[in-house]
């Protein structure tokens, strides 16, 4: 089974990044950094069609 680290830290150069970098070196796990994506807000009133999609 493949393992993956999902990181959503607000600072790309912080302690979390240091920890994930070391884990990746030692374990060969994949990294999904949520900072690499732009997420739109969710529109509860559904006035915006694109609010449910990642853009």
WOZIPE-V39033 format. One record per pair of residues at least 12 apart in sequence whose ideal C-beta (glycine too) atoms are under 7 Angstrom apart, sorted by the first residue. I is the first residue (numbers start at 1). J is the second residue. Records with the same first field share a line. If there is no record, write none. Layout:
I=J / J
This chain:
2=30
3=27 / 29
4=29 / 30 / 32
5=20 / 23 / 29 / 31
6=32 / 34
7=20 / 31 / 33 / 34
8=34
12=35
37=54
38=55
39=54
40=53 / 55
